[in-house]
Amino acid sequence: MKKRLLLSLFAAVLPVKSLLAADQNVAYVSSVHTSADALLHASLPQDIQKQGFIVAGTNPNTPPTTFYQADNKTLAGREIDIVSAVAERLGLAVHWRDTGGFDNIIPGLKSGRYDVAAANIDATKQRLKQVDFVGYYNASKLALIARKDSALGPFNQFMALCGQTVGAGAGTSQVTRLQAASDQCKAANKPAISIPIFPDRPAGVQAVISGRVPMFFGPYEGLRYQVSQVKPLALAGELTIEDTIVSIALPKGSALEKPIQAALNSLIADGTYQKILDKWQIGFGAIKHAGINDEVAR
């Protein structure tokens, strides 16, 4: 009973992970629907046309990216809407899978478990060595959260974090950025940044709430949502970085890459794409063209 009560109290912060195995389909709901394009469907590989669906991996984390609804069984969020709309434009269904963690995404793509993956994945040159990308969202705005009663911040530059303790999610580009900033601190004879790493964003947010870590660093849109839902939290800073493009990831050399890029650009052109972002109140990150690989990887 105590465990059930805790899960209820922290539902906005800690979505319950699916108990389904990674190879089982997960229910989902998409908020925006679109029509199929016969020419785009014809551009798909013959095996995909015959199969009629793509398998998509995601790491349910927090709104507005990808998360479980109140039933703890049904996926929703920006990634769900974007990939589902792309699939509909291609005349396909989507079979969603819970990867069980962000670190499982690239191995799952490389092994062929997933045709695509969408989980707030920044397109980086390091990741590009292992997977391909179709960019769909500008995530150049990042944020720090802290407890309101901590009086921390606002921090608007990485060097202002020297000597601070800032958590981040395992396998994310935020860890890399904090580590690089810490190296800059030390090079300037300033104290390093202490960087506790959490299995995912909800775990880091809960650590801030409980006081185990003073701050957590992550995507602006997701942490802003957390602050709006959890009273003890406040934004402790906003940092704008060079263009960082969140992407749909695919196995290297996937024949789905060009059709997915074309479908996404079609959704941008007809306004469906903007409608999805506006639905999640994150239209500020809209892009004008879906680039691929070196066009988007930083």
Secondary structure, 3 states (H helix, E strand, C coil): CHHHHHHHHCCCCCCCCCCCCCCCCECECCCCCCCCCHHHHHCCCHHHHHHCEEEEEECCCCCCCCEECCCCCCEECHHHHHHHHHHHHCCCEEEEEECCCHHHHHHHHHCCCCCEEEEEEECCHHHHCCEEEEEEEECCEEEEEEEHHHCCCCECCHHHHCCCEEEEECCCHHHHHHHHHHHHHHHCCCCCCECCEECCHHHHHHHHHHCCCCEEEEEHHHHHHHHHHCCCEEEEEEEECCCCEEEEEEECCCCCHHHHHHHHHHHHHHCHHHHHHHHCCCHHHCCCCCCEHHHCCC
